[in-house]
Amino acid sequence: MEPAALAVGGLAIAGLFNNAIDCFEYIQIGRNFGQRYQIGLLKLDGARLRLSRWGQSVGLSGELEDEQSLPQAFESADNVNKAEQMLGQILDLFADAEGISAKFKTRGGRAEQDLLVHNTQTDLEPAALSLHNKMRDLSIKRQNQTPLRQKAKWALYEEKHFKRLIEDITSLVSDLIKLFPAAQASQKQLCKAEVAEMGAKGHLPMLGAIVKSQDKLLEEAIAEAVNQKTPVPDITFSGSQNSGFQLATNAGTISNLRWGGNA
């Protein structure tokens, strides 16, 4: 493939990437998920964040100045073709899930309450809502300026289909990451930036649980950030009859303090 053709292929991938990130915006979750709704939505956010990170690492995010800047990241025509197929498959996953949603709604015997959906802004706990908004904002900022297809909101009402969608997207994003090993160094740096931003709001424990076994690079960045922190809690004992079990971390010298009862 000539450089000009490679550039056109890269621009097509930029459009596919942009629309794949946008697809996450239109999924709703049925109320019959119950308490599992919160975890499910955050896992979906995590899949979107990971895809957006890959896109930024290979130069697909932000303002694409010209087509000639894209081939440098994709390296070969074979990579362009493979990446285009994978991103197309992600779009197909959303289309298939939307079709399942439509069939569920038209199936006979459905009560009105079976078609109710969760409201993100009112049904999430405050900490989960804050984490959801942060991951969403990070992902949207990594989109580019290529045209978006017109879409409408739709909902998944059965958890098995929702879980399968996340698993399949996660698998395809893993394949995209493997396809461009040179970009993984950039992804690691982006993970550190994500951890720094979300850690400032105290989201790391929840984020770590969400991305476990789903986003290895982010999981490693979270572990590294946690290990670098050595908490030194302030402990005050008052009175003369203090006993029991105390657990703390000391920095410095302890004097005039007895551990373990009366001397």
Buried (B, 14 or more C-beta within 10 A) or exposed (E): BEEEEBBBBBBBBBBBBBBBBBBBEEBBBBBBBEEEBBBBBBBBBBBBBBBBBBBBBBBBBEEBEEBEEBBEBBBEBEBBBBBBEBBBBBBEBBEBBBEBBEEBEEEEEEEEEBBBBBEBEEBBEEBBBBBBBBBBEBBBEBBBEBEBEEEEEBBBBBBEBBBBBBEBBBEBBBBBBEBBEEBBEBBBEBBBEBBEEBBEEEBBEBBBEBBBEBBBBBBBBBEEBEEEEEEEEEEEEEEEEEEEEEEEEEEEEEEEEEEEEEE
